[in-house]
Amino acid sequence: MHNQPMQGQAMHTEYPVTLSNPPRTRGFTLVELLTVIAIIAVIAIIAMPDLSNVLVNQRLRGAGTDLMSSLIVARSEAIKRNAPVEVRPVSGVDWTQGWVVKTTASNEQIDKKNPLGSGVAVSFAPASIVYQHNGRLTSATTSKVQFSDNRSGSALSPRCLLIDPSGLPKLILGACA
């Protein structure tokens, strides 16, 4: 009898596993992996400008809320201590270097904020913001502090912090008018 397939039967032969014919395994080849990494790198490079805008926008929002919280602390402390409390830049003139909240009588530091980071500019800010013992500002007008993107050609909306004479701060999206 011969080893020939019967009519209608497929011929099946098994090949031995050798080094020149290893069994096929599942997984990725190096070429496939490098192709995927290259595609991800191209997408990341395209998305990079948008990511920098997100970072600066977050810094603008953070700077505005940080100053607002410092002003609320200063107002609260002025009322609690029944004494004037001042918020002023750490460096004396540059608000981007951070600010401190201090009592005016004893110069006791109540709060301090770190520098704002790159990309943030401050404008319209007074030399200092002083709360009286009753929580009102010493100035009779509304004080303004604007945080904006200092990169040229930026389309990011600035943040404006308005402090009314009663001492209440309000953060709005857009330029100070």
C-alpha positions in Angstrom: 0.0 0.0 0.0 1.2 3.4 -0.9 1.1 6.5 1.1 -1.0 8.3 -1.4 -4.0 10.3 -0.4 -7.3 8.8 -1.2 -9.5 10.5 -3.6 -11.0 13.7 -2.0 -8.4 13.7 0.8 -5.8 16.4 1.1 -2.2 15.5 1.4 -0.7 16.5 4.8 3.0 16.5 5.5 4.8 17.7 8.6 8.0 19.5 8.3 10.6 19.1 11.1 11.5 22.2 13.1 15.1 23.2 12.4 17.1 26.4 13.0 16.5 27.5 9.4 12.8 27.0 9.9 11.9 28.1 13.5 8.3 28.0 14.6 6.4 31.3 14.1 5.8 33.2 17.3 3.3 36.0 18.1 4.5 39.5 18.8 5.9 42.6 17.0 9.0 42.8 14.9 11.6 45.4 15.4 10.6 47.2 12.2 6.9 47.3 13.3 7.9 48.7 16.7 10.2 51.4 15.1 7.4 52.4 12.7 4.9 52.9 15.5 7.5 55.0 17.5 8.2 57.1 14.5 4.5 57.8 13.9 4.0 58.8 17.6 7.1 61.1 17.4 5.7 62.9 14.3 2.3 63.4 16.0 4.0 64.7 19.2 6.1 67.2 17.2 2.9 68.5 15.5 1.1 68.8 18.8 4.0 70.6 20.6 3.0 74.2 19.8 -0.5 73.6 21.2 1.0 72.0 24.4 3.1 75.2 25.0 -0.1 77.3 24.8 -1.8 75.0 27.3 1.2 75.4 29.7 1.2 79.2 29.5 -2.6 79.4 29.8 -2.4 77.3 32.9 0.3 79.6 34.3 -1.9 82.6 33.6 -4.8 81.0 35.4 -2.7 79.9 38.3 -1.1 83.3 38.7 -4.5 85.0 38.8 -5.9 82.5 41.4 -2.8 82.6 43.5 -2.9 86.4 43.8 -6.7 86.3 44.4 -6.1 83.8 47.3 -3.3 86.0 48.7 -5.6 89.0 48.6 -8.4 87.1 50.4 -5.9 86.0 53.1 -4.7 89.6 53.4 -8.2 91.0 53.7 -9.1 88.4 56.3 -6.0 89.0 58.3 -6.5 92.8 58.3 -10.0 92.3 59.7 -8.9 89.7 62.2 -5.9 91.7 63.5 -7.7 95.0 63.3 -4.5 96.3 61.6 -3.4 97.1 58.0 -2.0 94.2 55.9 -0.1 94.7 52.6 0.4 92.6 49.5 3.5 93.6 47.6 6.0 92.1 45.1 9.0 90.2 46.6 11.5 92.3 44.6 9.7 95.5 45.4 8.5 96.2 41.8 8.3 93.0 39.7 5.2 91.0 40.5 6.4 88.1 38.3 9.0 87.4 40.9 6.3 86.5 43.4 4.7 88.4 46.3 4.4 88.5 50.0 1.5 89.3 52.4 2.8 91.2 55.5 1.4 93.2 58.3 2.5 96.9 57.9 3.0 97.5 61.6 5.3 94.6 62.6 6.3 93.5 59.0 5.3 89.9 60.0 5.0 87.7 56.9 1.7 86.0 56.6 1.9 84.4 53.1 4.4 84.2 50.2 4.1 83.1 46.6 6.9 82.0 44.3 7.8 83.4 40.9 5.2 83.0 38.2 7.3 81.1 35.7 8.2 81.8 32.1 5.6 83.2 29.7 3.7 85.3 32.2 3.8 89.1 32.2 2.1 91.4 34.8 0.8 94.8 34.0 -1.4 97.5 35.6 -0.3 96.3 39.0 0.1 98.9 41.7 3.3 99.1 43.8 1.4 97.4 46.6 -2.1 96.6 47.7 -2.9 97.6 51.3 -6.0 96.5 53.2 -7.2 98.6 56.2 -8.3 97.2 59.5 -11.9 97.0 58.2 -11.0 95.0 55.1 -11.3 97.8 52.6 -8.5 99.0 50.4 -6.6 102.2 51.2 -7.2 103.5 47.6 -10.6 104.7 46.7 -10.5 103.3 43.2 -10.6 99.8 41.8 -7.2 98.3 41.5 -6.3 96.1 38.6 -3.6 93.5 37.9 -3.4 91.9 34.5 -1.6 88.6 33.7 -0.8 88.0 30.1 1.3 85.9 27.8 4.7 87.7 27.1 5.5 85.7 24.0 5.1 87.7 20.7 2.1 86.9 18.6 0.2 85.0 21.3 -3.5 84.6 20.9 -4.1 83.6 24.6 -6.6 85.7 26.5 -5.1 87.5 29.5 -6.6 87.3 33.0 -7.6 90.5 34.8 -7.9 90.6 38.6 -10.1 93.5 39.7 -10.1 94.6 43.4 -12.9 96.9 44.2 -12.6 99.5 47.0 -14.5 97.2 49.4 -11.5 94.8 49.0 -13.1 92.0 47.2 -11.0 90.5 44.3 -12.6 89.2 41.1 -10.8 87.3 38.4 -12.1 87.7 34.9 -11.0 86.3 31.5 -9.9 89.1 29.2 -7.9 92.3 29.3 -8.3 94.9 32.0 -10.2 97.8 30.6 
